[in-house]
């Protein structure tokens, strides 16, 4: 019985060490390549915006979709709304069905952020290296990449974009985004309950036809 317990403990220890070793030998390129294996990612999010001058935080929660067509933020609290982020436009839908379309093709800051997230899920690191300096670290099963914009137009508004997640035997997970504005305010996204469907449902696909 004692030998059996020791063998189980050894197996758990080896598995834990292997997981940590894998995380510590990751690179930003391999993280993006593994995330790109999932064509669709869905789940829940919480967003916390910290406003330093007012010494307060604003929180919202809801669900999200990351896919090749773009990103959908469906806020449930404190007020319901839907934000659909494409490569060239943003569509906001209020609970009564009113749509507001913003052409973002000439907005370099918006384009930088949206193309960065899209590039991560497409595994297109070349585009990210072109626009950002990247400081990548991985330790104890977690990875973190701090992206600092190279373009002065972007840095005037956004100081950095920090991305983080987990590495385990079950795969690589993306669970946080922290955007630090040039004035010091931060917007933090935390992602939970991730699922990786091969196909989106008809209702989920309908979000992108709204554009």
N, C-alpha and C positions, 0 to 999 in steps of 0.2 A: 504493500500500500504506500509506504514511504517513497519507494523508488518510482512508483506511478505518479505520485504528487510532484516529485522532483522533475520528472520528464515533462509533465504538463507545464510546470513553472518555467523550465528551460525553453520550451517551445514558445511560450508567451513572450519571454525575454528576447529571444531571437527575432520574433516577428516585430517587436517594438523597435529593436535596434535596426532592423532592415528598413522599417518605415522611416525612421529618422535619417538613416544613411541616404535613402533615396531622396528625401527632401533636401538634404544638405548638398546633394550633387545635382540638383536641378539648375536650370538656367531659365532666363525669361523666354527664350525661344522654345524650349521644351514645354514650358507651362502653356504658352499660347497654342502650341501644336496639339497638346492634350485637350485643351478647352475646345478647340476647333473640331474635335471628334464628335461633339454634340451639335447637331444642326439647330436644335431648339432647346432652350432652357426656360422653365417656368418656376414660379414660387412666390413667396411673400417677401415684402420689404418693409423696413422702417426707415424714415428719413428724419434726421435731426439737423436743423440749421441753427448754429450758434452765432449770435450777434453780439460781438464784444462790447460795442458802444452802449447797447441797451442792457447788457449783462443778463441776457435771457436766451432761451432756446425755444424753437418751434418744432413740433414733432408731427409727423403724418405717417400713416400706415396704409398698406394696400397690397396689391399683387402686381407681378411683372411678367413680361415675356421678352426674352432675348432670342432673336432669330435672324436669318439672313435678310429678311425684308426690313428689319429695323428693331425698334424697342417700343414696348407698350408699358406705361405706368398707369395703373388703375388705382387711384387713391380712394380709400373707403372712409377714413377718418383723418382730420376732423370734418371735412366736407368732401362728398363724393365728386370725382371728376376723372376724366381719362385724358392722358397725354400720349400721343403717338408720334414717335420720333423717327423720321426717315432721313435719308441722306441729303435731301434738298428742302425739306419742309417739316414743320411741326404742326400737328393738328390737336387742338384742345376741344374736348367735348364736355359740356356741362350736363347735369342730370336731366335737364329738360330737352336734351338733344341738340342744343345750339352748338354749331361748329365754328371755331376760329382757326383760320389757316394762316401760318406765318411762313413767308418765303425766306429760307435761311441760306440760300445759295451764295449770298454776298456777305454773310456774317461769318468772319474767319474764326471767331472764338467758338461759336456753335459748331461749325463744320469740323474744327479741330477735335472737339470732345466726341461728337457723334462718330466721326471716322475712326477715332482711336478705339472706341468700344467695339465698333464693327470689325476693325482690323484684328483685335484680340480674338474675337470669336471666329474669324476666318483664318487665323494663324498667319496673318500678313504682317510680320514683324518689321519688314523693310520699310513700310510706310510709317510705323511708329518711330523707328530709329531716325527717320528723316526729319521728324517734327519735334522729337523730345530727346533730352538726355535722360538715361535710365540708370537708377541705382537699385540693383536687385539683390535681395538677401533671402536666405532660407535657413530655418533653424527649428528644431523640435517639431517637425511635421507641419510647419507653417511657412508660407512664402509671402514676400512683400516686394512690390515694385513701386518706387517713387519716380514719377515722370515729371520732368521739369521742362516746360515749353521753351523752344529755341526762338520763336518769333516774338518780337517785342510787343506787337499788337495784342497777342494772347497774354503775355506776362503782365500787361497793364491791368488785366482783370483777374487772371488765374495764376497764382504762384506755383502751385503744384497739384498733381493728381496722383493719389496714392491708392494702389490696388493690392488686395490681399486675399489669401485663401488657404486651403488645406491641401496637403498631399498625403494620400494613404494608399493602401493596396487596392481599394475600390476605385481609385482614380483621383484626378485633380479637381478641386472645387474652388469656385470664385465666390467669396462671401462678403467683401467689404469694398467700398469706394469712399475715399475722403478727398473732397476738393477743397483746397485752401485758397481763398481769394487773396488778391494783392493787399487788401486792407486788413487781413488777419482773420476774417470770419471763415467759418468752415461749414461744409455741408457733408454729412456722413450718412451713407447708405449701408444698411446691414441686410443681407439676403439669407433667408431660411427656407426650409421645406422644398429645396430644389428637386425638380424632376426633369427628365431628359426625353421627352416624347419624340419619336421619329417623325410624326406628323402632328401638326396643330389641329385642334377641333375646328369645325365650321365657324363657330362663334369667335374663336381666337383669330382665324384667318380674316374674318370680316372686319377686324380692326384696321387692317391695312387697305381695304377697299374704300375706307372712309376718307382717304386722302384724295 
